[in-house]
Each structure stands twice: as structure tokens, then as C-alpha cells.
Amino acid sequence: MTRLYFYSIDPRLGDEDDFRALARACHSRGISLMLDGVFNHVGIENPLFRKELADADAVARG
């Protein structure tokens, strides 16, 4: 299972260079780029989050 890192790009989607290229391509065409992260599903009160947080080897740790 892939580890989750909320502050980096999922490698299945590309890398930071790919993102920069996307941003440049959008901006060169007058297109704004907006990122949307939906993090409320893993809030600190969520039991699944608490379980993962307590486990140093958890898949979602990162």
C-alpha cells in the first residue's frame, strides 16, 4: 500500500517538475490554477486518523 504524504504530489500523478510545467502552461494561456485539498475527512477527531497516528508503522503515516 502506498504511503500518504499530504504535502507532496502523489507520484502516480507526476512530480514537482510536472506540476511546475502544468502551472507554467496554464499561466501562459491566462488560466489560473487552484488547488483544493479536502482534509476534513482525516481530522484529528476521526477514529481512523487516531488509529493511524498511534501506529508508527501505519501506512498513512507521513
PyMOL Python script that loads the backbone (N, CA, C, O; Angstrom):
from pymol import cmd

cmd.read_pdbstr("""\
ATOM      1  N   MET A   1       0.844  -1.176   0.000  1.00  0.00           N
ATOM      2  CA  MET A   1       0.000   0.000   0.000  1.00  0.00           C
ATOM      3  C   MET A   1       0.892   1.244   0.000  1.00  0.00           C
ATOM      4  O   MET A   1       1.927   1.266   0.666  1.00  0.00           O
ATOM      5  N   THR A   2       0.501   2.258  -0.731  1.00  0.00           N
ATOM      6  CA  THR A   2       1.275   3.489  -0.842  1.00  0.00           C
ATOM      7  C   THR A   2       1.095   4.366   0.387  1.00  0.00           C
ATOM      8  O   THR A   2      -0.021   4.531   0.881  1.00  0.00           O
ATOM      9  N   ARG A   3       2.183   4.922   0.874  1.00  0.00           N
ATOM     10  CA  ARG A   3       2.094   5.870   1.988  1.00  0.00           C
ATOM     11  C   ARG A   3       1.529   7.189   1.481  1.00  0.00           C
ATOM     12  O   ARG A   3       1.732   7.562   0.326  1.00  0.00           O
ATOM     13  N   LEU A   4       0.820   7.886   2.354  1.00  0.00           N
ATOM     14  CA  LEU A   4       0.236   9.175   2.011  1.00  0.00           C
ATOM     15  C   LEU A   4       1.076  10.298   2.591  1.00  0.00           C
ATOM     16  O   LEU A   4       1.428  10.272   3.771  1.00  0.00           O
ATOM     17  N   TYR A   5       1.395  11.272   1.773  1.00  0.00           N
ATOM     18  CA  TYR A   5       2.109  12.457   2.223  1.00  0.00           C
ATOM     19  C   TYR A   5       1.288  13.652   1.754  1.00  0.00           C
ATOM     20  O   TYR A   5       1.236  13.948   0.560  1.00  0.00           O
ATOM     21  N   PHE A   6       0.656  14.327   2.687  1.00  0.00           N
ATOM     22  CA  PHE A   6      -0.294  15.370   2.331  1.00  0.00           C
ATOM     23  C   PHE A   6       0.352  16.633   1.784  1.00  0.00           C
ATOM     24  O   PHE A   6      -0.344  17.490   1.239  1.00  0.00           O
ATOM     25  N   TYR A   7       1.654  16.765   1.914  1.00  0.00           N
ATOM     26  CA  TYR A   7       2.319  17.978   1.446  1.00  0.00           C
ATOM     27  C   TYR A   7       3.195  17.712   0.231  1.00  0.00           C
ATOM     28  O   TYR A   7       4.067  18.521  -0.089  1.00  0.00           O
ATOM     29  N   SER A   8       2.980  16.608  -0.441  1.00  0.00           N
ATOM     30  CA  SER A   8       3.736  16.317  -1.655  1.00  0.00           C
ATOM     31  C   SER A   8       2.794  15.726  -2.704  1.00  0.00           C
ATOM     32  O   SER A   8       1.668  15.330  -2.400  1.00  0.00           O
ATOM     33  N   ILE A   9       3.272  15.679  -3.919  1.00  0.00           N
ATOM     34  CA  ILE A   9       2.468  15.192  -5.040  1.00  0.00           C
ATOM     35  C   ILE A   9       2.511  13.668  -5.071  1.00  0.00           C
ATOM     36  O   ILE A   9       3.574  13.060  -4.941  1.00  0.00           O
ATOM     37  N   ASP A  10       1.359  13.074  -5.243  1.00  0.00           N
ATOM     38  CA  ASP A  10       1.287  11.621  -5.379  1.00  0.00           C
ATOM     39  C   ASP A  10       2.107  11.226  -6.610  1.00  0.00           C
ATOM     40  O   ASP A  10       1.822  11.714  -7.704  1.00  0.00           O
ATOM     41  N   PRO A  11       3.105  10.367  -6.471  1.00  0.00           N
ATOM     42  CA  PRO A  11       3.957  10.005  -7.601  1.00  0.00           C
ATOM     43  C   PRO A  11       3.190   9.416  -8.783  1.00  0.00           C
ATOM     44  O   PRO A  11       3.677   9.453  -9.912  1.00  0.00           O
ATOM     45  N   ARG A  12       2.001   8.877  -8.539  1.00  0.00           N
ATOM     46  CA  ARG A  12       1.200   8.355  -9.651  1.00  0.00           C
ATOM     47  C   ARG A  12       0.708   9.481 -10.552  1.00  0.00           C
ATOM     48  O   ARG A  12       0.309   9.241 -11.692  1.00  0.00           O
ATOM     49  N   LEU A  13       0.736  10.725 -10.033  1.00  0.00           N
ATOM     50  CA  LEU A  13       0.239  11.874 -10.789  1.00  0.00           C
ATOM     51  C   LEU A  13       1.356  12.709 -11.397  1.00  0.00           C
ATOM     52  O   LEU A  13       1.091  13.647 -12.149  1.00  0.00           O
ATOM     53  N   GLY A  14       2.592  12.378 -11.081  1.00  0.00           N
ATOM     54  CA  GLY A  14       3.724  13.150 -11.588  1.00  0.00           C
ATOM     55  C   GLY A  14       4.606  13.598 -10.443  1.00  0.00           C
ATOM     56  O   GLY A  14       4.523  13.072  -9.333  1.00  0.00           O
ATOM     57  N   ASP A  15       5.453  14.580 -10.725  1.00  0.00           N
ATOM     58  CA  ASP A  15       6.344  15.094  -9.687  1.00  0.00           C
ATOM     59  C   ASP A  15       6.300  16.622  -9.683  1.00  0.00           C
ATOM     60  O   ASP A  15       5.498  17.223 -10.397  1.00  0.00           O
ATOM     61  N   GLU A  16       7.147  17.239  -8.892  1.00  0.00           N
ATOM     62  CA  GLU A  16       7.116  18.703  -8.781  1.00  0.00           C
ATOM     63  C   GLU A  16       7.455  19.384 -10.098  1.00  0.00           C
ATOM     64  O   GLU A  16       6.895  20.435 -10.410  1.00  0.00           O
ATOM     65  N   ASP A  17       8.357  18.808 -10.871  1.00  0.00           N
ATOM     66  CA  ASP A  17       8.671  19.388 -12.185  1.00  0.00           C
ATOM     67  C   ASP A  17       7.453  19.343 -13.103  1.00  0.00           C
ATOM     68  O   ASP A  17       7.196  20.295 -13.839  1.00  0.00           O
ATOM     69  N   ASP A  18       6.705  18.246 -13.063  1.00  0.00           N
ATOM     70  CA  ASP A  18       5.475  18.145 -13.859  1.00  0.00           C
ATOM     71  C   ASP A  18       4.470  19.206 -13.428  1.00  0.00           C
ATOM     72  O   ASP A  18       3.819  19.833 -14.264  1.00  0.00           O
ATOM     73  N   PHE A  19       4.349  19.402 -12.119  1.00  0.00           N
ATOM     74  CA  PHE A  19       3.416  20.404 -11.616  1.00  0.00           C
ATOM     75  C   PHE A  19       3.829  21.805 -12.060  1.00  0.00           C
ATOM     76  O   PHE A  19       2.989  22.603 -12.475  1.00  0.00           O
ATOM     77  N   ARG A  20       5.125  22.099 -11.970  1.00  0.00           N
ATOM     78  CA  ARG A  20       5.604  23.415 -12.418  1.00  0.00           C
ATOM     79  C   ARG A  20       5.328  23.624 -13.904  1.00  0.00           C
ATOM     80  O   ARG A  20       4.953  24.720 -14.322  1.00  0.00           O
ATOM     81  N   ALA A  21       5.515  22.571 -14.702  1.00  0.00           N
ATOM     82  CA  ALA A  21       5.233  22.662 -16.137  1.00  0.00           C
ATOM     83  C   ALA A  21       3.747  22.917 -16.372  1.00  0.00           C
ATOM     84  O   ALA A  21       3.383  23.722 -17.229  1.00  0.00           O
ATOM     85  N   LEU A  22       2.895  22.241 -15.619  1.00  0.00           N
ATOM     86  CA  LEU A  22       1.452  22.473 -15.724  1.00  0.00           C
ATOM     87  C   LEU A  22       1.117  23.915 -15.373  1.00  0.00           C
ATOM     88  O   LEU A  22       0.361  24.574 -16.088  1.00  0.00           O
ATOM     89  N   ALA A  23       1.681  24.404 -14.268  1.00  0.00           N
ATOM     90  CA  ALA A  23       1.408  25.779 -13.837  1.00  0.00           C
ATOM     91  C   ALA A  23       1.866  26.777 -14.896  1.00  0.00           C
ATOM     92  O   ALA A  23       1.141  27.720 -15.214  1.00  0.00           O
ATOM     93  N   ARG A  24       3.059  26.578 -15.442  1.00  0.00           N
ATOM     94  CA  ARG A  24       3.558  27.489 -16.492  1.00  0.00           C
ATOM     95  C   ARG A  24       2.655  27.454 -17.719  1.00  0.00           C
ATOM     96  O   ARG A  24       2.332  28.498 -18.286  1.00  0.00           O
ATOM     97  N   ALA A  25       2.245  26.252 -18.132  1.00  0.00           N
ATOM     98  CA  ALA A  25       1.379  26.119 -19.306  1.00  0.00           C
ATOM     99  C   ALA A  25       0.039  26.809 -19.072  1.00  0.00           C
ATOM    100  O   ALA A  25      -0.470  27.496 -19.958  1.00  0.00           O
ATOM    101  N   CYS A  26      -0.529  26.630 -17.895  1.00  0.00           N
ATOM    102  CA  CYS A  26      -1.798  27.295 -17.574  1.00  0.00           C
ATOM    103  C   CYS A  26      -1.632  28.804 -17.591  1.00  0.00           C
ATOM    104  O   CYS A  26      -2.400  29.512 -18.243  1.00  0.00           O
ATOM    105  N   HIS A  27      -0.633  29.294 -16.878  1.00  0.00           N
ATOM    106  CA  HIS A  27      -0.439  30.741 -16.759  1.00  0.00           C
ATOM    107  C   HIS A  27      -0.119  31.383 -18.098  1.00  0.00           C
ATOM    108  O   HIS A  27      -0.527  32.517 -18.348  1.00  0.00           O
ATOM    109  N   SER A  28       0.601  30.685 -18.963  1.00  0.00           N
ATOM    110  CA  SER A  28       0.922  31.249 -20.280  1.00  0.00           C
ATOM    111  C   SER A  28      -0.323  31.398 -21.149  1.00  0.00           C
ATOM    112  O   SER A  28      -0.322  32.142 -22.129  1.00  0.00           O
ATOM    113  N   ARG A  29      -1.376  30.690 -20.783  1.00  0.00           N
ATOM    114  CA  ARG A  29      -2.641  30.769 -21.523  1.00  0.00           C
ATOM    115  C   ARG A  29      -3.692  31.588 -20.777  1.00  0.00           C
ATOM    116  O   ARG A  29      -4.861  31.619 -21.162  1.00  0.00           O
ATOM    117  N   GLY A  30      -3.258  32.246 -19.708  1.00  0.00           N
ATOM    118  CA  GLY A  30      -4.181  33.076 -18.940  1.00  0.00           C
ATOM    119  C   GLY A  30      -5.125  32.279 -18.054  1.00  0.00           C
ATOM    120  O   GLY A  30      -6.176  32.779 -17.651  1.00  0.00           O
ATOM    121  N   ILE A  31      -4.759  31.058 -17.754  1.00  0.00           N
ATOM    122  CA  ILE A  31      -5.594  30.196 -16.921  1.00  0.00           C
ATOM    123  C   ILE A  31      -5.030  30.178 -15.507  1.00  0.00           C
ATOM    124  O   ILE A  31      -3.846  29.905 -15.308  1.00  0.00           O
ATOM    125  N   SER A  32      -5.873  30.467 -14.535  1.00  0.00           N
ATOM    126  CA  SER A  32      -5.449  30.385 -13.137  1.00  0.00           C
ATOM    127  C   SER A  32      -5.478  28.929 -12.692  1.00  0.00           C
ATOM    128  O   SER A  32      -6.261  28.125 -13.197  1.00  0.00           O
ATOM    129  N   LEU A  33      -4.630  28.613 -11.759  1.00  0.00           N
ATOM    130  CA  LEU A  33      -4.551  27.257 -11.236  1.00  0.00           C
ATOM    131  C   LEU A  33      -4.910  27.304  -9.757  1.00  0.00           C
ATOM    132  O   LEU A  33      -4.308  28.058  -8.992  1.00  0.00           O
ATOM    133  N   MET A  34      -5.884  26.503  -9.358  1.00  0.00           N
ATOM    134  CA  MET A  34      -6.300  26.477  -7.961  1.00  0.00           C
ATOM    135  C   MET A  34      -6.211  25.041  -7.456  1.00  0.00           C
ATOM    136  O   MET A  34      -6.667  24.108  -8.118  1.00  0.00           O
ATOM    137  N   LEU A  35      -5.625  24.877  -6.287  1.00  0.00           N
ATOM    138  CA  LEU A  35      -5.531  23.552  -5.675  1.00  0.00           C
ATOM    139  C   LEU A  35      -6.581  23.443  -4.584  1.00  0.00           C
ATOM    140  O   LEU A  35      -6.860  24.410  -3.875  1.00  0.00           O
ATOM    141  N   ASP A  36      -7.152  22.275  -4.457  1.00  0.00           N
ATOM    142  CA  ASP A  36      -8.191  22.054  -3.462  1.00  0.00           C
ATOM    143  C   ASP A  36      -7.872  20.774  -2.710  1.00  0.00           C
ATOM    144  O   ASP A  36      -7.896  19.687  -3.286  1.00  0.00           O
ATOM    145  N   GLY A  37      -7.578  20.900  -1.441  1.00  0.00           N
ATOM    146  CA  GLY A  37      -7.337  19.726  -0.607  1.00  0.00           C
ATOM    147  C   GLY A  37      -8.495  19.544   0.353  1.00  0.00           C
ATOM    148  O   GLY A  37      -8.876  20.479   1.056  1.00  0.00           O
ATOM    149  N   VAL A  38      -9.049  18.359   0.386  1.00  0.00           N
ATOM    150  CA  VAL A  38     -10.171  18.070   1.275  1.00  0.00           C
ATOM    151  C   VAL A  38      -9.626  17.236   2.434  1.00  0.00           C
ATOM    152  O   VAL A  38      -9.584  16.007   2.370  1.00  0.00           O
ATOM    153  N   PHE A  39      -9.213  17.927   3.484  1.00  0.00           N
ATOM    154  CA  PHE A  39      -8.554  17.258   4.594  1.00  0.00           C
ATOM    155  C   PHE A  39      -9.489  16.979   5.769  1.00  0.00           C
ATOM    156  O   PHE A  39      -9.081  16.337   6.737  1.00  0.00           O
ATOM    157  N   ASN A  40     -10.726  17.445   5.702  1.00  0.00           N
ATOM    158  CA  ASN A  40     -11.634  17.231   6.829  1.00  0.00           C
ATOM    159  C   ASN A  40     -11.994  15.761   7.019  1.00  0.00           C
ATOM    160  O   ASN A  40     -12.498  15.382   8.077  1.00  0.00           O
ATOM    161  N   HIS A  41     -11.744  14.938   6.025  1.00  0.00           N
ATOM    162  CA  HIS A  41     -12.041  13.516   6.153  1.00  0.00           C
ATOM    163  C   HIS A  41     -11.049  12.803   7.069  1.00  0.00           C
ATOM    164  O   HIS A  41     -11.301  11.680   7.506  1.00  0.00           O
ATOM    165  N   VAL A  42      -9.949  13.440   7.354  1.00  0.00           N
ATOM    166  CA  VAL A  42      -8.939  12.840   8.221  1.00  0.00           C
ATOM    167  C   VAL A  42      -8.624  13.774   9.383  1.00  0.00           C
ATOM    168  O   VAL A  42      -7.472  13.887   9.802  1.00  0.00           O
ATOM    169  N   GLY A  43      -9.648  14.440   9.901  1.00  0.00           N
ATOM    170  CA  GLY A  43      -9.474  15.351  11.023  1.00  0.00           C
ATOM    171  C   GLY A  43      -8.976  14.624  12.264  1.00  0.00           C
ATOM    172  O   GLY A  43      -9.101  13.404  12.369  1.00  0.00           O
ATOM    173  N   ILE A  44      -8.416  15.369  13.190  1.00  0.00           N
ATOM    174  CA  ILE A  44      -7.793  14.758  14.365  1.00  0.00           C
ATOM    175  C   ILE A  44      -8.774  13.998  15.250  1.00  0.00           C
ATOM    176  O   ILE A  44      -8.352  13.172  16.060  1.00  0.00           O
ATOM    177  N   GLU A  45     -10.058  14.255  15.116  1.00  0.00           N
ATOM    178  CA  GLU A  45     -11.052  13.531  15.914  1.00  0.00           C
ATOM    179  C   GLU A  45     -11.526  12.251  15.229  1.00  0.00           C
ATOM    180  O   GLU A  45     -12.222  11.448  15.850  1.00  0.00           O
ATOM    181  N   ASN A  46     -11.169  12.047  13.982  1.00  0.00           N
ATOM    182  CA  ASN A  46     -11.582  10.866  13.244  1.00  0.00           C
ATOM    183  C   ASN A  46     -10.907   9.629  13.845  1.00  0.00           C
ATOM    184  O   ASN A  46      -9.683   9.611  13.972  1.00  0.00           O
ATOM    185  N   PRO A  47     -11.671   8.595  14.219  1.00  0.00           N
ATOM    186  CA  PRO A  47     -11.082   7.402  14.828  1.00  0.00           C
ATOM    187  C   PRO A  47     -10.022   6.734  13.947  1.00  0.00           C
ATOM    188  O   PRO A  47      -9.027   6.220  14.458  1.00  0.00           O
ATOM    189  N   LEU A  48     -10.228   6.739  12.649  1.00  0.00           N
ATOM    190  CA  LEU A  48      -9.233   6.144  11.760  1.00  0.00           C
ATOM    191  C   LEU A  48      -7.929   6.932  11.790  1.00  0.00           C
ATOM    192  O   LEU A  48      -6.846   6.350  11.749  1.00  0.00           O
ATOM    193  N   PHE A  49      -8.034   8.253  11.860  1.00  0.00           N
ATOM    194  CA  PHE A  49      -6.842   9.094  11.953  1.00  0.00           C
ATOM    195  C   PHE A  49      -6.109   8.812  13.254  1.00  0.00           C
ATOM    196  O   PHE A  49      -4.887   8.667  13.269  1.00  0.00           O
ATOM    197  N   ARG A  50      -6.859   8.736  14.345  1.00  0.00           N
ATOM    198  CA  ARG A  50      -6.255   8.482  15.653  1.00  0.00           C
ATOM    199  C   ARG A  50      -5.527   7.131  15.671  1.00  0.00           C
ATOM    200  O   ARG A  50      -4.439   7.010  16.233  1.00  0.00           O
ATOM    201  N   LYS A  51      -6.141   6.122  15.049  1.00  0.00           N
ATOM    202  CA  LYS A  51      -5.523   4.794  14.985  1.00  0.00           C
ATOM    203  C   LYS A  51      -4.211   4.862  14.213  1.00  0.00           C
ATOM    204  O   LYS A  51      -3.200   4.317  14.656  1.00  0.00           O
ATOM    205  N   GLU A  52      -4.224   5.522  13.071  1.00  0.00           N
ATOM    206  CA  GLU A  52      -3.013   5.642  12.264  1.00  0.00           C
ATOM    207  C   GLU A  52      -1.941   6.452  12.987  1.00  0.00           C
ATOM    208  O   GLU A  52      -0.757   6.125  12.919  1.00  0.00           O
ATOM    209  N   LEU A  53      -2.356   7.498  13.671  1.00  0.00           N
ATOM    210  CA  LEU A  53      -1.418   8.348  14.395  1.00  0.00           C
ATOM    211  C   LEU A  53      -0.711   7.572  15.504  1.00  0.00           C
ATOM    212  O   LEU A  53       0.467   7.805  15.775  1.00  0.00           O
ATOM    213  N   ALA A  54      -1.426   6.655  16.141  1.00  0.00           N
ATOM    214  CA  ALA A  54      -0.858   5.882  17.239  1.00  0.00           C
ATOM    215  C   ALA A  54       0.106   4.797  16.760  1.00  0.00           C
ATOM    216  O   ALA A  54       0.908   4.290  17.544  1.00  0.00           O
ATOM    217  N   ASP A  55       0.031   4.442  15.489  1.00  0.00           N
ATOM    218  CA  ASP A  55       0.854   3.362  14.937  1.00  0.00           C
ATOM    219  C   ASP A  55       2.014   3.944  14.138  1.00  0.00           C
ATOM    220  O   ASP A  55       1.807   4.493  13.056  1.00  0.00           O
ATOM    221  N   ALA A  56       3.227   3.828  14.658  1.00  0.00           N
ATOM    222  CA  ALA A  56       4.407   4.399  13.995  1.00  0.00           C
ATOM    223  C   ALA A  56       4.652   3.783  12.622  1.00  0.00           C
ATOM    224  O   ALA A  56       5.299   4.404  11.778  1.00  0.00           O
ATOM    225  N   ASP A  57       4.151   2.579  12.382  1.00  0.00           N
ATOM    226  CA  ASP A  57       4.346   1.910  11.094  1.00  0.00           C
ATOM    227  C   ASP A  57       3.118   1.996  10.197  1.00  0.00           C
ATOM    228  O   ASP A  57       3.026   1.274   9.204  1.00  0.00           O
ATOM    229  N   ALA A  58       2.186   2.862  10.533  1.00  0.00           N
ATOM    230  CA  ALA A  58       0.934   2.970   9.779  1.00  0.00           C
ATOM    231  C   ALA A  58       1.197   3.369   8.332  1.00  0.00           C
ATOM    232  O   ALA A  58       2.114   4.135   8.037  1.00  0.00           O
ATOM    233  N   VAL A  59       0.376   2.835   7.446  1.00  0.00           N
ATOM    234  CA  VAL A  59       0.506   3.124   6.020  1.00  0.00           C
ATOM    235  C   VAL A  59       0.309   4.604   5.738  1.00  0.00           C
ATOM    236  O   VAL A  59       1.023   5.174   4.913  1.00  0.00           O
ATOM    237  N   ALA A  60      -0.642   5.234   6.404  1.00  0.00           N
ATOM    238  CA  ALA A  60      -0.966   6.635   6.128  1.00  0.00           C
ATOM    239  C   ALA A  60      -0.053   7.609   6.862  1.00  0.00           C
ATOM    240  O   ALA A  60      -0.241   8.821   6.763  1.00  0.00           O
ATOM    241  N   ARG A  61       0.915   7.106   7.584  1.00  0.00           N
ATOM    242  CA  ARG A  61       1.809   7.987   8.350  1.00  0.00           C
ATOM    243  C   ARG A  61       2.684   8.780   7.388  1.00  0.00           C
ATOM    244  O   ARG A  61       3.199   8.226   6.417  1.00  0.00           O
ATOM    245  N   GLY A  62       2.854  10.060   7.648  1.00  0.00           N
ATOM    246  CA  GLY A  62       3.746  10.812   6.778  1.00  0.00           C
ATOM    247  C   GLY A  62       3.487  12.188   6.691  1.00  0.00           C
ATOM    248  O   GLY A  62       4.191  12.905   5.979  1.00  0.00           O
TER     249      GLY A  62
END
""", "prot")
cmd.dss("prot")
cmd.show_as("cartoon", "prot")
cmd.util.cbc("prot")
cmd.orient("prot")
